[in-house]
Amino acid sequence: MNPCTICKTETKNSCSNCKEVFYCCVEHQKQDWKNHKKNCHPYKIVQNEELGRHLITTRTIKPFEIILKEAPLFRGPSQLTPPVCLGCLNAIEPTDYINCEQCGWPLCGVECKTKDEHRFECELTVKRGKKVNVQEFTNPHPLYQCLSTARCLMLRDKDAEKWKQINELESLEDQRRGSMQWKADYESVCKFIIKYFNTQAFSEDEIMRIIGILQINGHEVPTSDPAHVGIFYNASFLEHSCTPNLAKSFNKDGHLILWAPKEIKKGSHLSICYSDAVWGTADRQRHLMQTKIFKCQCPRCIDVSEYATNYSALKCEKSECRGLMLPANLNDWHKDWTCNECKHQVDKTYVNNILERAGSDLNAMDKTKENCLKYLSHYGRWLPSHHYYMCEVKIHLVQQLGKEPQELMILSNEDLKIKLEYGRELVELYEKLAPCEVRMLGTLCFEVHSAVAENTRRISLETSLSPKELLEEALMYVEKSVNYLQYESDIFVEGHMLKQAKINRDALKMVIRM
């Protein structure tokens, strides 16, 4: 029993969403809704020494349930970007733009000149006493490196509440200080802001702290082209995991949507992936150390086999052995690797040579069907079928073979078989390894359903039968695609794929019922 929030009468009736507040009657719940609404989430913020602040569920989360919808606390241009409009953050068209009459920064049109966010750098530039003059629009522009930091700093005197929230977030300044990135930021952002804007309004420590906050807490928001940086206050308390339990989507307004592809038990830690879950362990570890300043110890990283997928493994150097080579544990990643069958060992130089050559060839390769198949055949001597480089090539094949419906209908039986085999394999792999990579999984499931449906069509032409089990398999994959892509906006390719998937799903249901 707990006291009612309104009248303090003892009651067992809690808010059904968050389970954190109690009401003795529906009337009191309605009365308190205006106050409670902003804090009504199925999680609570907790804190400990190891993790700092983090989020824990207050009830069981159902599959596909939205945990959080959040508008950005702050948004601005990426640190490395060609010139963008400082109103909408889309790329500037070199032949069709205007300059802000007050500060000179390029804008895509009159409507963006009055956007509230632009007033920050506009005011700072006007105080400088000289307008900005941007002439180069195709390459990353050095002036833009400082803009998000400058815009964020201006919140101090313009929006006290947002400034307070920004400063509650981690900057990891002590850990970052002295690193190569910190030194580069000090020269290209901190000193540049002070000199270029001719201002002493912000101390070097203050500037460097804001740079850290942006880099540690910033999300890449793909609703502009190029993508911009957004900070989301509540989402900043989420833990990292290389196999997280929350998927991340954005609506057309750039608001963050966090949702659960699978059930999450009450009392679970909520997590997202700060890196790229389709990378191998070494690349994820390197990226997280460089950008987020920590060594990941999540279950996937600690298990060198990555849940028995051997996603980062090499085949044994001995041709007669069918074993796989991996380091003994995460801390020994840069030491000798050992075969799990014959116990043969190779040094890290051998491993690096293979991976560097495979990665270089993959990046340089014109990814035609023929080249992709040659790559798989050639590097299959060293890389197992589920190695991340092999999977990258297979993803490309699945998406490119029969990309359009009319192309799929004339695809050779051999190529259709490749699309089916690799598609099924990849869905099974990534549902285990990266279950919250919903855009990739939704796309793969759509491709597999298309291939299964086409295979069914061909069989029915030959036999006058439509094998029900194949139709049901196609339906299973297209329903998965709808589930994975359900929160994707139609400003993205995946949003358009979602619309088509729903049409195909309904058509398949009708055929199966016939």
Secondary structure, DSSP 4 states (H G I P E B T S, - for coil): -EE-TTT--EE--B-TTTSSSB-SSHHHHHHHHHHHGGG--SEEEEEETTTEEEEEESSPBPTT-EEEEE--SEEE--SS-S-B-TTT-PBPBTTB-EE-TTT--EESSHHHHT-TTHHHHHHHHHHHTS-------SS--GGGGGHHHHHHHTHHHH-HHHHHHHTTS---HHHHTTSHHHHHHIIIIIHHHHHHTT--SS-HHHHHHHHHHHHHH-EEETTSSS-EEEE-TGGGGPEE-SS-S-EEEE-TT--EEEE-SS-B-TTPBPEE-SS-TTS-HHHHHHHHHHHT------HHHHSTTTTTT-TT-EE-SSTT---EEE-SSGGGTTS-EEETTT--EE-HHHHHHHHHHHHHHHHHS---HHHHHHHHHHHTTTS-TTSHHHHHHHHHHHHHTT-SHHHHHT--HHHHHHHHHHHHHHHHHHHHH-TT-HHHHHHHHHHHHHHHHHHHHHHHHHHS---HHHHHHHHHHHHHHHHHHTT--TTSHHHHHHHHHHHHHHHHHHHHH-
